[in-house]
Amino acid sequence: MNSNLQTIGLAICIGATLSPRYLSADPLADYERCIWEQLRDGDQAMRIMELKQHCLNRPDPIDQPALSDSDTLPPVAEKSISLVENRILEEIKTRSNPFVISPHKQNYVLLASYNDKPNYEVYNTPPSDFDRVEMKFQLSFKMPVVESLFDTRADLYAAYTNLSFWQAYNREISSPFRETVHEPEMFLVIPNDWSLFGWRNSLQQYGVVHQSNGQGGFLSRSWNRIYANLIFEHDNFLMGFKPWYRIPEDNDDNPDIDDFLGRYELRGIYKHENQTFSLLLRNLFDGDNRQTMQLDWSFPLHGRWRGYLQYFNGYGESLIEYNVESHRLGFGVQLTDWL
């Protein structure tokens, strides 16, 4: 594809990639959508004029005359893209690259993370065996399984998240990994476009997730859930509402886990230039004083490296201590953010 075609593709991508596919009655919007679809799925050797003629002469309920070589296209109205649209566009650019894995949740390393309310008795070891300062890191990625499922706008993804707590500075007991939480999941991503009180619901996710610490016996913790995640945005603010239903189990290691981790979570994100602030809330109205809050702040350092501060207060930071309150502050670096 030559440089002119790439330039047109980028302009059309910004203006029309995520517009509703079936609701448009605007000829220009239909034309832009056709251009984008041909750039994405069509013959890469097609010349620019052939591409224009194809999209202007396509079967369409709106009668649109074809342009000759001497005609000019109507100006394309610029449209600012939202936070969610920008992330989707960035993922589309690298989706076919075999050397790139798309991030799912945040990827970070807290180089020093201090917990002033540890509950190390669960391991049947003296509390002095563990340090209150440890490393905490999360690795999270996703891969598309089926794109345009059943010829719709829905995409099916598989994802995996690893959250680890590492006693990296505790050489007296050989610096063990105190807890590692594994979280594989499968989910549908459906672009959306409706508003509520000025907030635009731009994305919906529906999935099933398993979470386990991979332990056995009295240290075993796990649960399975079906969830929905409705994502709303307004200017530089994003809000996610994620309710879930726990799938019952016959051999349940932790039957009361949803009493501590709740049955939904709220996440708010504010993007200010290159800084991102986020707030996670769970169990707000359970009546048992088990509210959970996590505050995050990420900011640029150098290149793709970002500084990262995280504050957690509540239940369910790790599965091994899901029913014990944690109070943690940590700092480190972040590789990928939510937005």
DRENVOMAR-528287 format. One record per atom (N, C-alpha, C): residue in three letters; z, x, y. Coordinates in steps of 0.1 Angstrom, whole numbers, padded with zeros to 4 digits, always signed. Each point is the difference from the previous one (the first is absolute). Last residue first. Layout:
BEGIN
ALAZXY
...
***
This chain:
BEGIN
LEU+0298-0056+0030
LEU-0012-0003+0008
LEU-0006+0013+0006
TRP+0038+0001-0030
TRP-0006-0013-0003
TRP-0013-0002+0007
ASP+0009+0050-0010
ASP+0008-0010+0006
ASP-0005-0014-0005
THR-0001+0055-0018
THR-0007-0012+0003
THR+0010-0011+0005
LEU+0016+0044-0006
LEU-0014+0003-0002
LEU-0009-0012+0003
GLN+0051+0020+0018
GLN-0007-0011-0006
GLN-0015+0003-0001
VAL+0053+0026+0004
VAL-0014-0001+0004
VAL-0007-0012-0008
GLY+0054+0006+0014
GLY-0009+0009-0007
GLY-0014-0002+0006
PHE+0056-0020-0002
PHE-0011+0005+0008
PHE-0009+0009-0008
GLY+0044-0041-0004
GLY-0008+0012-0005
GLY-0011+0003+0010
LEU+0048-0032-0014
LEU-0009+0004+0011
LEU-0007+0013-0004
ARG+0031-0045-0023
ARG-0007+0012+0000
ARG-0008+0003+0012
HIS+0035-0033-0031
HIS-0001+0003+0015
HIS-0006+0014+0001
SER+0008-0042-0040
SER-0003+0013+0004
SER-0001+0001+0015
GLU+0023-0034-0041
GLU-0005+0002+0013
GLU-0002+0015+0003
VAL-0003-0026-0049
VAL+0009+0007+0008
VAL-0006+0003+0014
ASN-0022-0020-0039
ASN+0011-0009+0004
ASN+0011+0007+0008
TYR-0040+0023-0016
TYR-0005-0012+0006
TYR+0011-0009+0005
GLU-0006+0047-0020
GLU+0011-0004+0008
GLU-0004-0013+0007
ILE-0030+0021-0029
ILE+0012+0003-0007
ILE+0012-0005+0008
LEU-0045-0004+0017
LEU+0004-0010-0010
LEU+0013+0003-0007
SER-0010+0012+0052
SER-0004+0005-0013
SER+0004-0010-0011
GLU+0005-0014+0043
GLU-0008+0011+0004
GLU-0006+0007-0013
GLY+0029-0041+0005
GLY-0013+0001-0007
GLY-0008+0012+0005
TYR+0037-0022+0033
TYR-0001+0000-0015
TYR-0014+0002-0005
GLY+0022+0016+0050
GLY+0000-0012-0008
GLY-0001+0003-0015
ASN-0017+0027+0044
ASN+0014-0005-0001
ASN-0001-0013-0008
PHE-0031+0047+0020
PHE+0002-0011-0010
PHE+0014-0004-0001
TYR-0039+0031+0031
TYR+0014-0004-0001
TYR+0000-0013-0009
GLN-0035+0045+0014
GLN+0002-0013-0007
GLN+0015-0002-0001
LEU-0044+0032+0025
LEU+0015-0003-0001
LEU+0002-0014-0007
TYR-0042+0041+0008
TYR+0005-0013-0006
TYR+0015+0000+0000
GLY-0050+0028+0019
GLY+0015+0000-0002
GLY+0004-0014-0004
ARG-0049+0021-0012
ARG+0007-0009+0010
ARG+0015+0002-0003
TRP-0053+0023-0011
TRP+0014+0000-0002
TRP+0007-0008+0011
ARG-0047+0011-0002
ARG+0004-0013-0007
ARG+0015-0001-0003
GLY-0012+0032+0039
GLY-0010-0004-0010
GLY+0004-0014-0006
HIS+0040+0016+0021
HIS-0011+0009+0000
HIS-0010-0005-0010
LEU+0037-0029+0017
LEU+0004+0014+0001
LEU-0011+0010+0002
PRO+0011-0058+0008
PRO-0008+0012-0003
PRO+0007+0013+0001
PHE+0026-0045-0014
PHE-0006+0005+0012
PHE-0008+0012-0004
SER+0033-0045-0020
SER-0009+0011-0002
SER-0007+0004+0012
TRP+0045-0031-0019
TRP-0008+0004+0012
TRP-0008+0012-0005
ASP+0032-0045-0021
ASP-0008+0012-0002
ASP-0007+0004+0014
LEU+0043-0032-0027
LEU-0007+0003+0012
LEU-0008+0013-0002
GLN+0025-0042-0031
GLN-0005+0014+0001
GLN-0008+0002+0012
MET+0039-0036-0025
MET-0008+0004+0011
MET-0005+0014-0002
THR+0028-0046-0025
THR-0006+0014-0001
THR-0009+0002+0011
GLN+0044-0035-0017
GLN-0012+0002+0009
GLN-0004+0015-0002
ARG+0036-0030-0020
ARG-0008+0011-0007
ARG-0013+0003+0007
ASN+0040-0035+0004
ASN+0000+0013+0008
ASN-0007+0011-0007
ASP+0001-0047-0014
ASP+0010+0009-0006
ASP+0000+0014+0007
GLY-0030-0039+0011
GLY+0014-0004+0001
GLY+0011+0009-0006
ASP-0051+0000+0008
ASP+0005-0002-0014
ASP+0014-0005+0000
PHE-0037+0013+0035
PHE+0008-0013+0000
PHE+0006-0003-0014
LEU-0027+0040+0010
LEU+0006-0003+0013
LEU+0010-0012-0001
ASN-0028+0032-0032
ASN+0013-0007-0002
ASN+0007-0004+0013
ARG-0035+0037+0009
ARG+0001-0008-0013
ARG+0014-0007+0000
LEU-0038+0032+0034
LEU+0012-0009-0001
LEU-0001-0007-0013
LEU-0024+0044+0031
LEU+0001-0008-0013
LEU+0013-0007-0001
LEU-0033+0027+0040
LEU+0013-0006-0004
LEU-0002-0008-0012
SER-0027+0042+0032
SER+0000-0011-0009
SER+0014-0004-0004
PHE-0036+0031+0035
PHE+0014-0005-0002
PHE-0001-0012-0010
THR-0034+0044+0019
THR+0002-0012-0008
THR+0015-0003-0002
GLN-0038+0031+0033
GLN+0013-0002-0006
GLN+0001-0014-0006
ASN-0037+0019+0027
ASN+0001+0007-0013
ASN+0013-0001-0007
GLU-0012-0037+0035
GLU-0008+0012-0001
GLU+0001+0007-0013
HIS+0028-0036-0004
HIS-0001+0004+0014
HIS-0007+0013+0000
LYS+0013-0044-0035
LYS-0008+0012+0001
LYS-0002+0003+0015
TYR+0034-0029-0036
TYR-0005+0001+0014
TYR-0007+0014+0001
ILE+0020-0038-0040
ILE-0006+0014+0003
ILE-0005-0001+0014
GLY+0033-0029-0040
GLY-0006+0001+0013
GLY-0004+0014+0004
ARG+0015-0033-0045
ARG-0003+0013+0005
ARG-0007-0001+0013
LEU+0032-0029-0040
LEU-0007+0000+0013
LEU-0003+0014+0004
GLU+0011-0025-0051
GLU+0003+0010+0011
GLU-0009-0003+0012
TYR+0023-0026-0049
TYR-0010+0002+0010
TYR+0003+0012+0009
ARG+0030-0016-0033
ARG-0012-0007-0006
ARG-0012+0001+0010
GLY+0047+0034-0010
GLY-0005-0012+0006
GLY-0013-0006-0007
LEU+0032+0038-0010
LEU-0012+0004+0006
LEU-0007-0012+0007
PHE+0041-0007-0023
PHE+0003+0011+0010
PHE-0013+0005+0007
ASP+0000-0036-0032
ASP+0011-0003+0009
ASP+0003+0011+0010
ASP-0031+0005-0036
ASP-0006-0007+0012
ASP+0011-0005+0009
ILE+0012+0023-0040
ILE-0006+0009+0010
ILE-0006-0007+0012
ASP+0027-0013-0043
ASP+0003-0004+0014
ASP-0007+0008+0011
PRO-0004+0008-0049
PRO-0003-0014+0003
PRO+0002-0005+0014
ASN-0009+0046-0028
ASN+0006-0003+0013
ASN-0003-0015+0004
ASP-0015+0019-0041
ASP+0010+0010+0003
ASP+0008-0003+0013
ASP-0026-0032-0039
ASP+0001+0003+0014
ASP+0011+0010+0003
ASN-0032-0023-0039
ASN+0010+0010+0000
ASN+0001+0006+0015
ASP-0027-0037-0005
ASP+0009-0003-0011
ASP+0011+0011+0000
GLU-0027-0017+0046
GLU-0001+0010-0012
GLU+0011-0004-0010
PRO-0030-0023+0047
PRO+0012+0001-0009
PRO-0002+0010-0012
ILE-0022+0003+0050
ILE-0004-0005-0013
ILE+0012+0002-0010
ARG+0000-0008+0056
ARG+0003+0009-0011
ARG-0004-0006-0014
TYR-0020-0007+0051
TYR+0006-0007-0011
TYR+0002+0010-0011
TRP-0009+0004+0058
TRP-0003+0002-0014
TRP+0008-0008-0009
PRO-0019+0009+0056
PRO+0009-0006-0009
PRO-0004+0004-0015
LYS-0010+0019+0051
LYS-0003+0003-0014
LYS+0011-0007-0009
PHE-0024+0007+0053
PHE+0010-0008-0007
PHE-0003+0000-0015
GLY-0012+0031+0048
GLY-0003-0004-0014
GLY+0012-0008-0005
MET-0023+0019+0050
MET+0011-0006-0007
MET-0004-0004-0014
LEU-0015+0032+0048
LEU-0004-0006-0013
LEU+0013-0005-0007
PHE-0021+0017+0053
PHE+0011-0004-0009
PHE-0006-0005-0013
ASN-0024+0013+0041
ASN+0005+0011-0007
ASN+0011-0002-0010
ASP-0029-0041+0014
ASP-0001+0012+0008
ASP+0004+0012-0009
HIS+0010-0036-0028
HIS-0002-0004+0014
HIS+0000+0012+0008
GLU+0000-0019-0056
GLU+0000+0011+0010
GLU-0003-0007+0014
PHE+0015-0009-0057
PHE-0003-0005+0013
PHE+0000+0012+0010
ILE+0000-0010-0057
ILE+0001+0010+0010
ILE-0006-0006+0013
LEU+0022-0013-0052
LEU-0008-0006+0011
LEU+0002+0009+0013
ASN+0008+0001-0057
ASN+0003+0007+0013
ASN-0010-0004+0010
ALA+0023-0014-0052
ALA-0011-0002+0010
ALA+0004+0008+0012
TYR+0014+0004-0057
TYR+0002-0001+0015
TYR-0012-0004+0008
ILE+0029+0007-0052
ILE-0013-0005+0006
ILE+0003-0002+0015
ARG+0027+0034-0037
ARG-0001-0011+0010
ARG-0014-0004+0002
ASN+0040+0029-0032
ASN-0014-0003+0002
ASN-0001-0012+0009
TRP+0038+0044-0014
TRP-0003-0015+0002
TRP-0015-0001+0003
SER+0044+0038-0015
SER-0014-0004+0001
SER-0001-0014+0003
ARG+0034+0045-0015
ARG-0001-0010+0010
ARG-0015-0003+0001
SER+0039+0031-0032
SER-0013-0007+0001
SER+0001-0011+0011
LEU+0036+0030-0017
LEU-0006+0004+0012
LEU-0013-0008+0003
PHE+0027-0004-0040
PHE+0007-0006+0011
PHE-0006+0004+0014
GLY-0033+0005-0040
GLY+0014-0002-0001
GLY+0006-0006+0012
GLY-0044+0028+0009
GLY+0004-0008-0011
GLY+0015-0002-0001
GLN-0042+0011+0040
GLN+0011+0004-0008
GLN+0003-0009-0012
GLY-0034-0003+0038
GLY-0004+0008-0012
GLY+0012+0005-0008
ASN-0003-0030+0040
ASN+0004+0014+0002
ASN-0003+0009-0012
SER-0027-0046+0021
SER+0010+0005-0010
SER+0004+0014+0004
GLN-0033-0047+0013
GLN+0008+0010+0006
GLN+0011+0005-0010
HIS-0050-0031+0006
HIS+0011+0004-0009
HIS+0007+0012+0007
VAL-0035-0044+0017
VAL+0005+0014+0001
VAL+0012+0002-0010
VAL-0045-0034+0019
VAL+0011+0001-0010
VAL+0004+0015+0000
GLY-0027-0033+0040
GLY+0000+0010-0011
GLY+0012-0002-0010
TYR-0031-0013+0049
TYR+0007-0007-0011
TYR+0000+0010-0012
GLN-0010-0001+0058
GLN+0000+0007-0012
GLN+0008-0009-0010
GLN-0028-0003+0051
GLN+0009-0006-0010
GLN-0001+0008-0012
LEU-0014+0003+0057
LEU-0001+0005-0014
LEU+0011-0007-0008
SER-0006-0009+0047
SER-0013+0007-0002
SER-0001+0004-0015
ASN+0025-0035+0036
ASN+0002+0004-0014
ASN-0013+0007-0005
ARG+0021-0005+0051
ARG-0011-0002-0009
ARG+0003+0005-0014
TRP+0028-0021+0045
TRP+0000+0011-0010
TRP-0011-0003-0010
GLY+0012-0030+0035
GLY-0006+0012+0006
GLY+0000+0012-0009
PHE+0016-0044-0014
PHE+0008+0004+0011
PHE-0005+0013+0006
LEU-0025-0005-0040
LEU+0012-0008+0000
LEU+0008+0005+0012
SER-0054+0004-0024
SER+0011+0004+0009
SER+0011-0010+0000
TRP-0043+0022-0033
TRP+0005-0012+0007
TRP+0012+0004+0007
ASP-0034+0025-0034
ASP-0001-0001+0015
ASP+0004-0014+0004
ASN-0003+0040-0045
ASN+0003-0013+0005
ASN-0002+0000+0015
PRO-0007+0031-0050
PRO-0001-0001+0014
PRO+0001-0014+0005
ILE+0020+0020-0046
ILE-0010-0010+0005
ILE+0000+0001+0015
VAL+0016+0027-0048
VAL+0000+0001+0014
VAL-0010-0009+0005
LEU+0031+0006-0048
LEU-0012-0004+0007
LEU+0002+0002+0015
PHE+0025+0027-0043
PHE+0001-0010+0010
PHE-0014-0003+0006
MET+0037+0029-0037
MET-0014-0005+0001
MET+0000-0011+0010
GLU+0035+0046-0013
GLU-0003-0014+0003
GLU-0015-0003+0000
PRO+0046+0038-0011
PRO-0014-0004-0002
PRO-0002-0014+0004
GLU+0040+0037+0007
GLU-0004-0014+0004
GLU-0015-0002-0001
HIS+0049+0033-0011
HIS-0015-0001-0002
HIS-0004-0015+0003
VAL+0042+0037+0013
VAL-0003-0014-0002
VAL-0016-0001-0001
THR+0043+0038-0006
THR-0014-0002+0002
THR-0004-0014-0003
GLU+0047+0035+0009
GLU-0006-0014-0003
GLU-0014+0001+0003
ARG+0026+0040+0000
ARG+0011-0010-0002
ARG-0006-0013-0004
PHE-0018+0051-0006
PHE-0004-0013+0006
PHE+0010-0010-0003
PRO+0017+0052+0002
PRO-0008-0011-0008
PRO-0005-0011+0009
SER+0022+0050+0003
SER-0009-0008+0009
SER-0007-0011-0007
SER+0035+0031-0018
SER-0014+0003-0002
SER-0009-0010+0007
ILE+0049+0004+0005
ILE-0004-0008-0012
ILE-0015+0000-0002
GLU+0019+0026+0035
GLU+0011+0000-0010
GLU-0003-0008-0013
ARG-0028+0002+0041
ARG-0003+0010-0011
ARG+0011+0001-0011
ASN-0018-0033+0040
ASN+0012+0000-0009
ASN-0003+0009-0012
TYR-0031-0015+0035
TYR+0008+0011+0005
TYR+0013+0002-0008
ALA-0034-0035-0010
ALA-0007+0013+0001
ALA+0009+0012+0004
GLN+0001-0049-0019
GLN+0011+0008+0004
GLN-0004+0015+0001
TRP-0028-0049+0003
TRP+0001+0013-0006
TRP+0011+0008+0006
PHE-0026-0050-0007
PHE+0012+0005+0007
PHE+0003+0013-0007
SER-0047-0035+0004
SER+0009+0009-0007
SER+0012+0005+0009
LEU-0045-0037-0010
LEU+0011+0003+0010
LEU+0011+0008-0007
ASN-0055-0018-0007
ASN+0011+0008-0005
ASN+0010+0003+0011
THR-0044-0036-0012
THR+0009+0006+0010
THR+0011+0007-0008
TYR-0053-0024-0007
TYR+0012+0006-0006
TYR+0008+0007+0011
ALA-0044-0039-0011
ALA+0007+0009+0009
ALA+0012+0006-0008
ALA-0051-0031-0001
ALA+0012+0005-0008
ALA+0006+0010+0009
TYR-0034-0044+0013
TYR+0005+0014+0001
TYR+0010+0002-0011
LEU-0043-0036+0018
LEU+0012+0002-0009
LEU+0003+0015-0001
ASP-0024-0035+0038
ASP-0001+0012-0007
ASP+0012+0001-0009
ALA-0030-0041+0029
ALA+0013+0005-0006
ALA-0003+0013-0008
ARG-0032-0031+0023
ARG+0005+0011+0008
ARG+0012+0007-0006
THR-0036-0024-0033
THR+0007-0004+0012
THR+0005+0012+0008
ASP-0023-0004-0045
ASP-0009-0001+0011
ASP+0007-0006+0012
PHE+0024+0013-0040
PHE-0007-0013-0001
PHE-0009-0003+0012
LEU+0027+0040+0013
LEU+0003-0007-0013
LEU-0007-0014+0000
SER-0003+0044+0028
SER-0007-0013+0002
SER+0001-0008-0013
GLU+0014+0046-0013
GLU-0003-0004+0014
GLU-0008-0013+0000
VAL+0036+0025-0036
VAL-0012-0008+0002
VAL-0001-0003+0014
VAL+0030+0033-0009
VAL-0004-0002-0014
VAL-0013-0009+0000
PRO+0025+0037+0037
PRO-0007-0013-0003
PRO-0004-0001-0014
MET+0043+0029+0016
MET-0014+0001-0003
MET-0006-0014-0002
LYS+0047+0029+0023
LYS-0006-0012-0006
LYS-0015+0003-0002
PHE+0054+0025+0011
PHE-0015+0000+0001
PHE-0005-0013-0007
SER+0047+0032+0016
SER-0005-0014-0002
SER-0015+0000+0002
LEU+0051+0030-0001
LEU-0015+0002-0001
LEU-0005-0014-0005
GLN+0048+0022+0024
GLN-0007-0011-0005
GLN-0015+0003-0001
PHE+0054+0024+0005
PHE-0014+0000+0003
PHE-0007-0012-0008
LYS+0050+0028+0015
LYS-0005-0012-0004
LYS-0015-0001+0004
MET+0045+0038-0006
MET-0014-0004+0004
MET-0004-0013-0006
GLU+0052+0014+0013
GLU-0010+0002-0010
GLU-0014-0002+0006
VAL+0058+0001+0009
VAL-0013+0003+0006
VAL-0009+0003-0011
ARG+0043-0010-0011
ARG-0004-0011+0008
ARG-0013+0002+0007
ASP+0015+0022-0049
ASP+0000+0002+0015
ASP-0003-0013+0007
PHE+0023+0007-0051
PHE-0012-0003+0008
PHE+0002+0003+0014
ASP+0035+0005-0032
ASP-0012+0007-0006
ASP-0013-0002+0008
SER+0044-0020+0009
SER-0002+0013+0006
SER-0012+0007-0006
PRO+0017-0043-0016
PRO-0008-0001+0013
PRO-0003+0014+0006
PRO+0006-0006-0054
PRO+0009+0000+0013
PRO-0009+0000+0012
THR-0020-0024-0042
THR+0003+0014+0003
THR+0009-0001+0012
ASN-0024-0037-0022
ASN+0012+0005-0008
ASN+0002+0014+0002
TYR-0032-0029+0023
TYR-0005+0010-0009
TYR+0011+0005-0010
VAL+0009-0031+0036
VAL-0009-0007-0010
VAL-0005+0010-0010
GLU+0026+0012+0039
GLU+0008-0003-0012
GLU-0009-0006-0011
TYR-0013+0013+0046
TYR-0004+0008-0011
TYR+0008-0003-0013
ASN-0012-0019+0049
ASN+0007-0006-0011
ASN-0004+0008-0013
PRO+0001+0007+0059
PRO-0006+0002-0013
PRO+0009-0007-0011
LYS-0004+0001+0053
LYS+0007-0009-0009
LYS-0006+0001-0014
ASP-0015+0025+0039
ASP+0014+0001+0001
ASP+0008-0010-0009
ASN-0049+0029+0001
ASN+0005-0013-0003
ASN+0016+0001+0000
TYR-0048+0029+0018
TYR+0015-0001-0001
TYR+0004-0014-0003
SER-0045+0035-0002
SER+0004-0014+0001
SER+0014-0001-0004
ALA-0043+0036+0011
ALA+0014-0001+0000
ALA+0004-0014+0002
LEU-0045+0010-0005
LEU+0005+0013-0003
LEU+0015+0001-0002
LEU-0037-0040-0007
LEU+0012+0003+0009
LEU+0006+0013-0005
VAL-0052-0020-0005
VAL+0011+0009-0006
VAL+0011+0001+0011
TYR-0045-0037-0012
TYR+0008+0009+0009
TYR+0010+0008-0008
ASN-0040-0043+0003
ASN+0002+0013-0008
ASN+0008+0009+0009
GLN-0008-0058-0002
GLN+0002+0013+0007
GLN+0001+0012-0010
LYS-0026-0040-0021
LYS+0012+0000+0009
LYS+0000+0013+0008
HIS-0039-0001-0022
HIS+0004-0014-0001
HIS+0012-0003+0010
PRO-0045+0037-0002
PRO+0015-0002+0000
PRO+0002-0015-0001
SER-0044+0025-0020
SER+0005-0008+0011
SER+0015-0001-0001
ILE-0032+0041-0017
ILE+0008-0011-0006
ILE+0006-0008+0012
VAL-0044+0037-0010
VAL+0010-0006+0010
VAL+0007-0012-0008
PHE-0037+0028-0016
PHE+0011+0009+0002
PHE+0010-0006+0010
PRO-0042-0022-0014
PRO+0008+0003-0012
PRO+0012+0009+0002
ASN-0026-0036+0033
ASN+0002+0015-0001
ASN+0009+0002-0012
SER-0013-0044+0018
SER-0009+0006-0010
SER+0002+0015-0002
ARG+0026-0024+0033
ARG+0002-0007-0013
ARG-0009+0006-0011
THR+0007+0010+0049
THR+0003+0010-0010
THR+0000-0006-0014
LYS-0009-0026+0040
LYS-0007+0013+0002
LYS+0001+0009-0011
ILE+0026-0041+0002
ILE-0014-0002-0004
ILE-0008+0013+0001
GLU+0044-0001+0017
GLU+0000+0001-0015
GLU-0014-0002-0005
GLU+0007-0004+0046
GLU+0002+0014-0004
GLU+0000+0001-0015
LEU-0003-0043+0018
LEU-0013+0007+0003
LEU+0002+0015-0004
ILE+0038-0028-0003
ILE-0010-0004-0010
ILE-0013+0008+0002
ARG+0034+0005+0032
ARG+0003+0007-0013
ARG-0010-0004-0010
ASN-0006-0021+0041
ASN-0002+0015+0001
ASN+0004+0007-0013
GLU+0009-0046+0004
GLU-0015+0002-0001
GLU-0003+0015+0000
VAL+0044-0014+0009
VAL-0003-0001-0014
VAL-0015+0003-0003
LEU+0016+0001+0045
LEU+0006+0010-0008
LEU-0004-0001-0015
SER-0036-0021+0033
SER+0015+0000-0001
SER+0005+0011-0008
ILE-0045-0001+0032
ILE+0004-0003-0013
ILE+0016+0001-0001
SER-0038-0014+0040
SER+0011+0010-0004
SER+0005-0004-0013
LYS-0049-0009+0020
LYS+0011-0007-0005
LYS+0011+0011-0004
GLU-0051-0007+0030
GLU+0010+0008-0006
GLU+0012-0008-0004
ALA-0052-0016+0002
ALA+0013-0001+0007
ALA+0010+0008-0007
VAL-0054+0007+0000
VAL+0011-0003-0009
VAL+0013+0000+0008
PRO-0053-0009+0017
PRO+0012+0009+0000
PRO+0011-0006-0009
PRO-0052-0010-0011
PRO+0010-0004+0010
PRO+0012+0009-0001
LEU-0047+0020-0014
LEU+0010-0008-0005
LEU+0010-0005+0011
THR-0054+0012+0006
THR+0014+0006-0001
THR+0010-0010-0005
ASP-0057+0009-0006
ASP+0011-0008+0005
ASP+0013+0008-0001
SER-0043+0016-0016
SER+0001+0001+0015
SER+0012-0008+0005
ASP-0014-0001-0046
ASP+0005+0013+0003
ASP+0002+0002+0015
SER+0007-0049-0017
SER-0011+0010-0002
SER+0005+0013+0003
LEU+0029-0044-0018
LEU-0003+0009+0011
LEU-0012+0009-0004
ALA+0014-0053-0017
ALA+0000+0015-0003
ALA-0004+0008+0013
PRO+0026-0050+0000
PRO-0013+0007-0001
PRO+0001+0015-0002
GLN+0032-0042-0016
GLN+0001+0012+0008
GLN-0013+0007+0000
ASP+0029-0047-0015
ASP-0014+0005+0001
ASP+0000+0011+0010
ILE+0040-0018-0033
ILE-0003+0001+0014
ILE-0014+0007+0002
PRO+0019-0005-0043
PRO+0000-0014+0005
PRO-0004+0000+0015
ASP-0017+0039-0034
ASP+0012-0003+0008
ASP-0001-0015+0005
PRO-0027+0044-0029
PRO+0003-0015-0001
PRO+0013-0003+0007
ARG-0025+0044+0017
ARG+0007-0004-0012
ARG+0001-0016+0000
ASN-0019+0032+0034
ASN-0008-0009-0007
ASN+0007-0006-0013
LEU+0021+0032+0030
LEU-0005-0011+0009
LEU-0008-0010-0008
CYS+0017+0039-0022
CYS+0011-0009+0004
CYS-0005-0011+0009
HIS-0032+0032-0015
HIS+0006-0007-0011
HIS+0011-0010+0004
GLN-0020+0028+0032
GLN-0009-0011-0004
GLN+0006-0007-0012
LYS+0023+0038+0016
LYS+0000-0011+0010
LYS-0008-0012-0005
LEU-0002+0039-0027
LEU+0013-0006+0000
LEU+0002-0012+0009
GLU-0039+0026+0002
GLU+0000-0008-0012
GLU+0013-0007-0002
MET-0003+0031+0035
MET-0008-0012+0003
MET-0001-0009-0012
ILE+0022+0042-0006
ILE+0007-0009+0009
ILE-0007-0013+0003
ARG-0009+0024-0047
ARG-0001+0004+0014
ARG+0007-0010+0009
MET+0012+0012-0053
MET-0007-0010+0009
MET+0000+0005+0014
ALA+0021+0020-0040
ALA-0012+0006+0005
ALA-0007-0009+0010
GLN+0040-0012-0025
GLN+0003+0010+0010
GLN-0012+0007+0006
ASP+0009-0050-0021
ASP-0008+0012-0003
ASP+0002+0010+0011
GLY+0039-0036-0006
GLY-0014+0000-0001
GLY-0006+0013-0003
ASP+0048-0014+0008
ASP-0005-0002-0013
ASP-0015+0002-0002
ARG+0026+0008+0042
ARG+0009+0002-0010
ARG-0006+0000-0014
LEU-0025-0009+0039
LEU+0004+0014+0001
LEU+0010+0003-0012
GLN-0015-0044+0004
GLN-0011+0008-0004
GLN+0004+0015+0001
GLU+0031-0032+0016
GLU-0001-0001-0015
GLU-0012+0009-0005
TRP+0007-0003+0047
TRP+0011+0007-0007
TRP-0002+0000-0015
ILE-0031-0025+0026
ILE-0002+0015+0002
ILE+0011+0008-0008
CYS+0004-0047+0002
CYS-0011+0004-0009
CYS-0002+0015+0001
ARG+0031-0019+0029
ARG+0005+0000-0013
ARG-0010+0005-0010
GLU-0013-0007+0044
GLU+0008+0012-0001
GLU+0006+0001-0014
TYR-0025-0039+0010
TYR-0009+0012+0000
TYR+0008+0013-0002
ASP+0023-0041+0006
ASP-0006+0001-0013
ASP-0009+0012-0002
ALA+0020-0008+0042
ALA+0010+0004-0010
ALA-0006+0001-0014
LEU-0027-0016+0034
LEU+0002+0014+0002
LEU+0011+0005-0010
PRO-0010-0046+0001
PRO-0011+0008-0005
PRO+0002+0015+0001
ASP+0038-0039-0005
ASP-0005+0008+0011
ASP-0012+0009-0006
ALA+0034-0028-0023
ALA-0012-0008+0004
ALA-0007+0007+0012
SER+0039+0012-0042
SER-0007+0003+0012
SER-0012-0009+0002
LEU+0032+0003-0038
LEU+0003-0010+0010
LEU-0009+0002+0013
TYR+0003+0027-0043
TYR-0007-0013-0002
TYR+0002-0010+0012
ARG+0018+0046-0003
ARG-0013+0001-0005
ARG-0007-0014+0000
PRO+0037+0023+0034
PRO+0000-0009-0011
PRO-0015-0002-0005
SER+0014+0047+0023
SER-0001-0014+0004
SER-0002-0009-0012
LEU+0004+0049+0001
LEU+0011-0009-0005
LEU-0001-0014+0005
THR-0032+0035+0012
THR+0003+0003-0014
THR+0009-0011-0005
ALA-0021+0007+0046
ALA-0001-0012-0009
ALA+0004+0002-0014
GLY+0001+0032+0040
GLY-0001-0013+0006
GLY+0001-0012-0010
ILE+0001+0047-0012
ILE+0012-0002+0009
ILE-0001-0015+0005
CYS-0035+0015-0027
CYS+0012+0000-0008
CYS+0012-0003+0009
ILE-0042+0006+0020
ILE+0001-0013-0006
ILE+0013-0001-0008
ALA-0009+0041+0021
ALA+0002-0010+0010
ALA+0001-0014-0007
LEU-0009+0037-0028
LEU+0013+0001+0006
LEU+0003-0011+0010
GLY-0044+0003-0018
GLY+0010-0004-0010
GLY+0014+0000+0005
ILE-0035+0018+0026
ILE+0000-0015+0000
ILE+0010-0005-0010
THR-0005+0046+0001
THR+0006-0005+0013
THR+0000-0015+0000
GLN-0021+0021-0037
GLN+0015+0001+0000
GLN+0006-0005+0012
LEU-0046+0002-0001
LEU+0005-0011-0009
LEU+0015+0001-0001
ASN-0022+0034+0024
ASN-0001-0013+0007
ASN+0006-0011-0008
SER-0003+0043-0020
SER+0011-0001+0009
SER-0001-0013+0008
ASN-0022+0001-0049
ASN-0001+0008+0012
ASN+0012-0003+0010
MET-0002-0002-0056
MET+0000-0009+0012
MET+0000+0009+0012
***
